[in-house]
């Protein structure tokens, strides 16, 4: 089997689907979206109908999985229009779901469907839940924990989609499923899930109250008090000015008659002078709203202030007033974000996973010999130390890892743990040998050093791609090509394993290493973070870790510069063993990560050490 899709079929699919279908649809404009869907389905049938019929007739499912991968690759083509991509993705889901080997392809196809066909979001999440439930049921041992975390996130994302669509009852059911599963594995997300459930409960309560008031107005349309309450409920707790406008009459209160029609038109339609008034009005609504509704109302106020600043370029009192109001709104939003809900990272965004590491949870219990320094994580490998990154990637991804070894024995090694589809693999370096990929050992590029030299900072860029049963791994070392391998996923292996094998990881054996950065960028699919990205509101550090003094700085591009040593760090800090032979260099801390967040932003300079 060849790696990737058949180029001839891919070109044919893109050209025909992207050009012929729009023309066919244009011939029948009166029939609208249904005609486009019908023509798209017919075009798919003409291109792939025979292939689908052939693979579904066979007892073996490998051909189903292979065809699913081809359809997904075609759907991702730059020239394929969203309706066509949605049809291809839908068929890829059906074929990939036929066998566990195709589940990852089906998951990627469902993610693509959400992106290109928002109207099919509920359907796509139903597929995702079914796939992840099957993976969870089939998982064994420690794999089951990672599968459970993925399923929990899927329940919550599906619940959010249902809630956004006004289906509060369905959202509550999904959150209850997430809560039960989180309790069963003792997940640290239980508090977050409860908070989200409380918000959904408040939304459901407001929705039922609005329905009761609407029913009351049907029999008593002159009940002004009920009408005013309903309009305020719709524009406030339900954040639905369009619905509020439907119940607005001349009998309503003056501020409602003034602002609801403008709010129903949307932010982009607001003229310059109205933006300030609408921003102030929404801030007032937020002050009297529940915690569940306040973020949305403050978000609208923020949008109006930002539009005013974009339209009003004159540096005068009004512009200064808008700036101050915007800062207050942003501060209020930050306070409400007690714990971020950002647990999923999509393609294109670099995320530094290192600040999310908790030494007490993410290291192998036998050798917890890591300490936080101002410039990274200090790892002491008198034996073998494993660091599990709190992240599970689903899809193709790229890692950028920066490290330095002050010294090391001849037998010492550094290793990066990589999930490659369903298989674990690792890329390792030693002081004497070039890098190896576990199980395959490809030859390094000619003329490239690839050796880990003491007292020298190195950066490894690792790209992992999987297409069906085939994998592609590329390694750059200090910016230069070093290793490249293609072959069956079953060919790779790892000389070591994490307690949750689907996580990313880093290992150190018989030496000392300063791990300065461990960045991830998804190229397709998504990554599940086992801890939130942002820090807890009102606390100085990332969620789940203790804060420290803000001594580290970053450039605008997120590149870390030379930090200032924290000479005040006490060598007897809690968690630091009183053993001089294991002591980290000056500026180290046994339990505190460097003071920058997961995306490289510098934290406030007034952060203090507790």
N, C-alpha and C positions, 0 to 999 in steps of 0.2 A: 504493500500500500504506500502510495506517495504521501509526502508531508503536505498538508494544506488542501486546498480545493483545486479542482481541475480548472486551469486558467481559461480554457476555451469555454467551458460551461459558465464560469463566473462572468466573463465578458459578455457572453450571449445573454445571460440573465439580466445583467445590469442594463445593457443597451435596449433590449426589447422591453423590459419592464418599465424603464425610466422614460421611454419615448413613445412606444406604441400605446400603452394603457392611457396616458393622459389624452392622446388624440382620440382614442375610442370613447372615452368619457365625454370629451368635448362634443362629440356627435350627438349626445343625448343629454343636454344640459337640464332638461325639465325634470329628469328623474332624480337628480341630486346625488347625495352620498351613497344611497343604496345601489344606484347604477354603477358608480365607481367601484364599490365593493364587489358587485357581481362580475364586472369585467376583469377586475384584479384576480378573482378566484378562477375565472376561465383561463386567464393567461398563465396562472400558476399551473393549472391542470395541463395546459398544452406543453409547458416546459418540463414539469416534474411529475405529472400524474402517472406516467408509465413507471418512473423510478419508484414512486411511493407504492404503487400496486405490487411491483416486483419484490421489494424488501418486506412488505407486510405479509406476503404469501409464504415466505420462508420461515422455518422453525427457528433458525439461528437469528439472534438479535444484533450481532455485530454489524450487519449491513444497515440495519435501522439506525444504529448509533452513528455510523459513518455518514449516512445521508443527512442526519440531523445536523452534524457538524458542517457539512457543505452548505446546507440551507442557511444556517446561521452566518457563515462567512459571507455568503451572498447578500444577506439582509444588512450586513454592516457596511456594504459598499457605499462610497461617497455619493454616487449618482442615483441611488435607489430612493424613491420618494417614501415618506412615512407610511401611507396606506399599504404599499407593496411590502415594505419591511415588516409590517405587522402580520401580514398573511404568511410570509416566510417564517417569521418567528413562531407563529401559532403552530405551523406544521412541524417545526423543529422541536417544539415542546412535546408534541404528541409522539414523535419518533424517539426522541431522547429518553422519554419516560418509560420506554419499553424494557429498559435494562439498567441496572445500577451503574454500568459503565457510561451511560449516557446522561445520568442525572445532572452532572456539572454543565453539560451543554444545554440541557433543558432549563436549568436555573439561569444561565446567561441569556437564553432566548426570552424567558419571562421578564428579566430585567430590561431587555431591549424593548419588549412590548410596552412596558410602562412608559418608556422614554418616547417612543414614536406614536403611541396610540393611547393618550391619557384617558379616553373614554372607556378603555378596556382594563383600567387599573385593577378594579375589583376582581375581574376574571384572572388577570395575571397573578395577583396575590393568592388566589385560590390554588392555582397551579404550584406556586412557590411553597405554600403551606403543605400541600400534599407531598411534594418532593422531599422537603426537609423532614417531614414526619416519617417518611419511609427511611430516610438516611438515619434518623435518630433511632428508629426501631431496630435497624440492622447493625448499628454501631455496638462495639464491645469494649469493655474496660474503660480506659481513660478517653478513648475516642468518643464515648457517649457523652462526656461532659461538653466537649467542643461542639458536637452535634446539637446538644440541648441549647447551648448559648446561641447558636445560629437560628434555631427554631424560635427561641424567645424573641429575638430581634425581628424575625419575620412576622410573628403574631403582632408585635407592637407597631410595625410599619403598616401592616394591613389594617390595624385598628385605627391608626391615624388617618388612613385613606378613607375608611368608612365614616369617621367622625367629620372629616372635611366635606363628605358628601351628604351630611345630615342624617346618617344612619347610626344614631347613637346606640341603639340597642345591640346592633351587630358588633359595634366597636367594644361595648362592654363585655360581650361574650368572648371576644378574642383576648381582651386584657385579662379576663379570669383564667383563660387557658395559659397565658404567659405567666401569671402569678403562681398557679399550681406547679408549673414546671420549674420555675425559679426556686420555689420552696423545696422541691424534691432534690435539687442539686446544691442547695444552700448557696445560691448565687448572691453576689453582692449587689445585684440589681433590684432586690425586693423593695427597697425604699423608693427607688425611682419608679418602679411599676405602680406602687401604691399612690404616689403623687400623680402619676398620669391617670390612674383610675379615678382619683378624686376629681380631677379636672373633667374627665368624661362624665362623671356622675353629675357634676354641676351643670354641664352642658345639657345633659338629658333632662334634668329638673327644669331648666329654663325653657327647653323645647316643649315639655308637657304643659308648663304654665302658659306659654304663648298659644298653644293649641286650645287650651281651655278659654283663654280670653278671646280668641278668634271666634270660637263657638258661641260665646256669650254675646258678642257684637252682632252675630247673625240674627239673634232675636231682639237685641236691644241696641240698634245702631246709634242711638242718641246718648248712649252712656259715655260721656266725655272722659270721666275719670279712668274707665277701663281702656278707652282708646289711647289716651296719653300714656298709660302704663304699658300697653302693648307696643306702642311705637318706641318707647325708651328701652323696653326689653329687647326688641329686635335690633335696634341700632347699638345697644350696649352689650348685654350678656351674650347675644347670639351673633354680634358683629355682622349684621345683614341689613345694610341701609336700603337695599332694593326692596326687601320684604317690608321694612318699616314704611317705605314710601307708599306702598299699596294701601295702607291703613290711615294715611295722613289726610286730614280734612281741615277746613277753615276753623273748625272748633278746637283744634289742638293748640297747645301752648306755643307762644311766639318763637322761642328758640328752636323748637322742632320744625315749625313752618319755614324758618330761615335756613337751617343747616341741613336737614334731612334731604331735600331735593338736590342740593349741591353734592352731598356725600354720596348719594346714589349714582351720580355721574362718574365717580372715580377720581383718583388723584390727578391723573393726566389731563382731565378736563377743567381743573380748577384754575381760574385766573389768578394773577399775581396777588392782588389785594385780598382775595378770599382765602388764600393759603394760610396766612397768619391767623385769621379768625377761626378757620376750621381746625388748625392745629391746637389752638387754645381750647376750643370746644371739646375736642377729643381728650385733651388732658383732663378737663373737668369731668368728663364721663368716666375716665379711668380712675379718678380719685374715689368715686363712689361705687366702683364695680368690684366684683369678687376677684380673688386671686387667679381664678381660671380665665376670666375675661380680660384682665388688665393688660397682659402682653399684647394681645391683638389691638386693643384700643390705643395703647402707647405706640405701637408700630404704625398705626395710621397717622397719629400726631407727628411722629418722626418723619414720615413720608411727606406730609404737607410742609413741614419746616424746611426739609431739604429742597422741595420744589420751589419754595419761596426764595431760598438762597440762590438757586440756579437761575431764577428769572430776574431777581432784583440785584443787579450788579453794583449799584451805587453804595459806596461806603458811608452809611449814615446811621442814625439812631435805630431805624427799623431793622437794618441788617444786623446790627449788634444785638438787638433784642432777640432776633431769630436765632442767632448763634447761641446765646445764653440758654434760650428755651430748649434748643436741640441738645445741648450738653446735659441739661436736667433730665430730659426724657431718656437719653442714653444711659445716664446714671441709674434711673429708676428701672430700666430694662435689665441692667446688669445685676441689680439687687434681686430682681425676681428670678433670675437664672441661678437658683441655688445649686442645682446640678444640671449640667448641660445634658441634652438628649442626643448629642451628636455621637452616635455609636457606629455609623456606617460611613465609609469613605468611598466615593465613586472615582471614576477615572480622571486623571489629569492633575490631581492635587498632591503635593508633597506633604507628608506628615512625618514628624520626628517621633518615633515610638519610644525612644530612650527615656524621656521624662515620665512616661507612664509606668515604668518598671517599679515594682515594690520588692525590695530585697527579701523581705520575710516570706513572700508568696511565690516569687518567680524564679528563685534559685533552687537547684537540687538541695535537699535538706542536709545531705552529708557534708557539703562543702560550701557553707555560706560565707565566703571570704571575699565579699565585695564591699566597697565603701564609696560613698558619693564624694567627689571632689568638685571644686568650682568649675572645672572644665570637662567633666564627664564621670563615668563609672569606672572606678579602679578595681580591677579583677586580679586576685592573687591565686595562681594555680599551682599550689604544691601537689595537688592531685588533678582531677578534672572537674572544672566548674561549668555548669550549664545555666544559661540565662534564657528563660522563656519570655519572649516579647508578648505583651497582652494583645495579640492581634492574630486573626485567622483570615488569610486572603482567599477569595473565591474568584478565580480568573487569572489573567496574565498580569504580571507585576514586575517592578524594577526596585531594587534595593541600592542604596548608597550608604556605605559603612566606612566610617573614618576611625582609625585606631593608631596607637603608637605603643611600641614595646621598649621600655627602658633597658631591658636585658632579657636573657632567656637561655636556658640550657639548649644543648644541641638537639635534644629529643623533644623539645617543646613544640606545640602547634597551636594554631588558631583555626577555628572552624565556624562557618556560617550554616545554620540549619535551614533547609528550604523544603516546604511542601511543594511537590511537583505533581499536580493532579491528586490522585489518591495515594501517591507514594512519597515517603520521605527521602530526601537527598541531602548531601552536604558538600560544601566547597571548603577545602582546608589548605592551609599554608604552614610551612615550617621554616626554620632558619636556614635549612640546607636544601630544601626541595621547592620546586615550583608548585603551583596550586594543582589540586586534583579534584575531580567531581566524583563523589562516591559511587562505586560500582562500575564506572566506565573509564576513568583515568585517561582523558584525551590529552594529546600532546600539546604543550603550550606553543603559542606563536613564536616563530623564530626571531631571535634578537631581542626578546623582551626579558627583563630581569625576573620579575615576579617573586623575588625573595623578600621575606620580612626582615628588614634590617633594624638593628637596635637603635634607639634614640632618633628614629625617623618616622614622621607621620605618613601613613599610607591610606589611600582611599580605594575601596573595591566597589565597582558598579556591576551588579549582577542582574540580568534580565532573564525571566522565566516565562516561556510561552508553552501552552498545551493546546493541541488540536486533535481532539478525539483520543486515540491511543498513542499519539506521537508527541514528543517533547522537544523543545529547543532551549538551550541554556547558553548564554553568552556572558563572559566575564571580562571586564576591563580592570586593569590594575594600574593605579596612578594615572588614569586617563588613557592608557594604551591598551590595544587589543591583547588579550592574554590567553583565554580559552574560548572555544566554541564547540558545541556538541549538539547533534540531532540524532534522535533514535526513539525506540519504543519507551514509553513511560516505565514499563516493567524492568528496564535495564538499569535504572538508577537505584541507589541505596544509600543508607547513612550508617556510619560506624557507631553512631550514638542515637539515642531517642529521647524526646522530651516527654514529660508526664502527660502533656496533651499534644499528641503528634502532629496535629494540624496547625499548630502555632508556628510562627517564625522564631528563630533562636540564634544564640551566639555561644560558642564554647571556647574555653581556654584550658590548656593542659601544660602543667609543669613550667610555668613562667608567669610573668606579670604583664598585664596589658591595660592601657587606658583606653576605654571605649568612649569616643567623643561624640559619635553620632550614629544613629541607626534609622535611616529615613526610608520610607516606603512611598511609592507612587503606583497606583493601580493603572494598568494599561487597558484593561477591560474588566467587566464584572464589578465587584465591590469587595471591600475589606471590612470585617466585623471587628470593632474594637471592644475589648473586654473591660475597658475603663473609659470614661468620658474624656474628651479632648481638653475642655476648658477646666479651669480651677473652680472650686466651690466658691460661691459668693460669700464675701465677708471673711475669707481665709486667704492666706498669702501664697498657697502653693497649689499644685495640681490636685484634683480630686483623688483621694486615696493615699496621699503622701504628705509629709510634713513640710512646711515652707522653710525657706532659708533666706539669708541676706542676698539682695540682688547685686551680686558682684560680676555676673557674666553679662556681656553685651553682644548684640548681634548686629550685622550690617543689614541694609535694606533687603538684601537678597537672602537673608537667613544664614549667612556665613558667620560662624563664631570666630571672634577675635581673641587675642590673648587676654585671659582674665586676670584680675587682680587677686592675689592670694588673700584669703581670709585668715589673718594671723590670730584672730580671736577664738578660733575653733579650739575647743577643749579636748585634749587627748583622752580624757576619761568620759566622753559623752556616752549616754546610754546606748547600748548595743555594740560598742567598740570593745573588742577583747583586749584585756591588759596584757598584751604580749608584744614586746618590741619587735620580734622577728616578723610579725604580721602587720606592723603599723604601716599605714599608707603615708605617702608624702604629705608634707605640711599643707594644710588647707583642706584635708579630707574630712568627711563626715560619714558615720556608719549608717545613717538612715535617711539622708536628705539628698534629693536630686538637685542638679544645677537649676538655678532660678531662671528658666525660660520655659515657655509653654510648648505644646506639642507641634506647633507650626512655626517655631523659631522666633516668636515675638518676645521682646524684652518686657519683663514684668516691671511694675512700678518701682521707682527708686526708693520709695518710702516703706517697702516691705521690710518687716523686721523679723528677727529670729525670736521664737517664743522662749 
